[in-house]
């Protein structure tokens, strides 16, 4: 377990659930330190400012919940603002993230048509963050949310105006 990387979504004060996380080993007696696997992370990003990469010591306790874990020890390796985290370079993670919340497209480093389509299908307003609009992406955005019209670039405003 100690070699695996896990994650904690932190607020602007480097806290999660009211508990401050510091670089290095964090220890508590009450098993309230929260962490999650990569595939659970995007579910928590709407309330976060930064992401901490953490390792869990082998002698740490572990309590599993539906979409996160609690423990008494986490070793914080580093903390980065959400928008600069390297997970946004991982296409598989990005696709899952935008299928969960299309607005997360704003953080995706390398936008593919598949990722953009998934984002606007989940939330048409994600069109605001599409770097290269296509007719198909725009059409799907408008099907999902009429208000996406506000984010059509000039070329597509004429088609759908």
N, C-alpha and C positions, 0 to 999 in steps of 0.2 A: 504494500500500500504506500510506503514512504516514497517510492520512485514515481508514482502517478501524480499528475497535475490535476488539481481541482480548482474551483473558482468560488469567489465570494463577490457579490454585487454590493458596493458600498455607496453611501450617500456622500454629500460634499464634505462632511466631517470625518470621512473614513470610518463610518459606523454602519453596522448591519443589525437591524432589530434592536437599536439602541446601545449596541456594544461596539466600542472602538477597537479597530484592528491596527496593529503596528507592525512595522517590518520586523522579521525574525519570529521567534517562537512566542505565541500567545497562549496562555494557560488560564483556565477557569475551573472552579470546582463544581459548577452547576450544569455542565454539558450544554451550554447555550451558544457556543460558537457554531455558526451556520456555514455550510459549504455545499457545493453542488457539482455534479458532473457537467461536462460540456453540453450534453443534449438536454439539460435542464436549465441552462443558463439564460437562454433567450426569454424564458417565461418571467424572469425577474428584472429584465433590463429597463422596463418602463419606470421603475422607481430608483434607478441607479445613476450615479455620477461617474463612478470608476469601477474597474474590475481588478480584483487582487488574484494573482496566481498563487495557489497555496499547495503545500504538501501536508499530508497527515502522518504524524509519527506512528511507528508500528505499535507503540504502547498506548495509543489514544483510544478512548471509548468511541462508540459509534451508535447513533440512534437514527434509523431510517424513517423518513416521512415520505409522503407521496411524491414530492418534487424537490426534496433537499435532504441533507443530513445535519444532525447536530453532533458535536463532539466537545471534549474538554481541552483539546490542543490542536492548533493549526500553526504551521510554519509559513509565514507570508514571505514569498520569494520576491515579488515586486507588485506594484500597484500602478495602473495606467488609466487615464480617462477612457471612458467607453469608446469614444470615437477613434482613439489611437491604438486600440488593442489589436494584436495580430490575428485574432480569430476572424476579423473581417477580411482576411486574405484567404480564408478557407471556404471554398465555394460550396461544399456540402453543408457546412454550418450555416452559411448565409442563406441558402435555399430554405432550410428548415426554419430559420429565424423569420424570414419574410412571409412564409406560409402561416406562421403563428401571428405575426404582427407586421403588416406591410410597411408601416412607417419606419421600421428598422432599416429599410433600404437606404436611408440617409447615411448609414455608417459603412455600407458595403464598398470595399475598395475597387473591386473588379466586377462591374455590373455586366452580366450576360443577359441576353434576351430572355432566357428561361427564368432567371432570378427576377428581372423586372416584371415579367408577366405574372409570376406568382405573387409579387408584391401588390400589383394593382388589382389583381383578382381578389386578394384578401381585403384590400382597402384602396379604392380608386384614388383617394387623395394622395397616395404614395407617388402618383405621377409627378408631383412637385420635385421629387428627388431623382427622377429618371434622367440620366445624363444624355442618352441618345434615344429620343422618342421615335417609335415606328408607328405605322398606321395600326398594326395589330395591338400594340401596347396601348395606344390611345383609345381604340375602340373598347378594349377590355376595361380600361379605367372608367370610361363613361358608362358602360353597362353596370359596373359595380357601384358607381357614385356619380350622379349628375354634376355635382359640384367640382368634379375633376376638370371640367371645362376651363376653369380658372388657370389651370397649369398647362394647358395645351400650348405648344410653341406656335408661332405665327403660321407656319406651313400647314398645321393641322386644324387651326381655328377656322380656316376657310373651308375645309372638308366638312367639319361638324358644326359650323356656325349657322 
